[in-house]
Amino acid sequence: AQTVTQSQPEMSVQEAETVTLSCTYDTSENNYYLFWYKQPPSRQMILVIRQEAYKQQNATENRFSVNFQKAAKSFSLKISDSQLGDTAMYFCAFMKPNRDDKIIFGKGTRLHILP
Amino acid sequence: EPEVTQTPSHQVTQMGQEVILRCVPISNHLYFYWYRQILGQKVEFLVSFYNNEISEKSEIFDDQFSVERPDGSNFTLKIRSTKLEDSAMYFCASSPQGALWGVGYTFGSGTRLTVV
């Protein structure tokens, strides 16, 4: 069974700084997808970034980028020039590329951006 | 941008009562899901639904739970006899092609269910 581990329950950084959130996962699959979801205080789940395991290039979305290390089964999220609106719970998630398969979430990292 | 809509945003119910949580997925999506998040805990899969039937369900999704798509647009989650431990945030999600292309789901804003 697949598992997703986020070892940082909570983090705080100053506005405009760069922060990295860690995630490791366990799977025997060779092809799969990884995601970071953001859950602000409104509690909506918002997709931040996705990575296909067969792609070596790390995904980037504006200020958000990932460091995907397939052999190490590591998938960290880097937020550059952090903004107050980045304050949220961040979930790392895993999905196999099978039709209708479920997403498996980590326990989340609560990120506080301080003014 | 298309949205997944969930109603109500918050529901309070007496223990033992039936509740129906409603979702309107994105119109051209084919796969539908319910997840729940007990306060302070991680998001957990409940059930996936495709072609008018359940594709997969977790062990949480016992006989007290059911889903249906009654009219081609709504997707509902029914809890037959609520328990205190059913108190949670319930998220509906939809996907255009399931997990096949790994696009990730679009989640709704959630329904906060409080059982008293």
Interface residues (C-beta under 8 A of the other chain):
Chain A: Y32 Y33 F35 Y37 S42 R43 Q44 M45 I46 L47 R50 E52 F91 M95 K96 P97 N98 R99 D100 D101 K102 I103 I104 F105 G106 K107 G108
Chain B: Y31 Y33 Y35 Q37 Q41 K42 V43 E44 F45 S48 Y50 S55 E56 S58 M89 F91 A93 Q97 G98 A99 L100 W101 G102 V103 G104 Y105 T106 F107 G108 S109 G110 R112
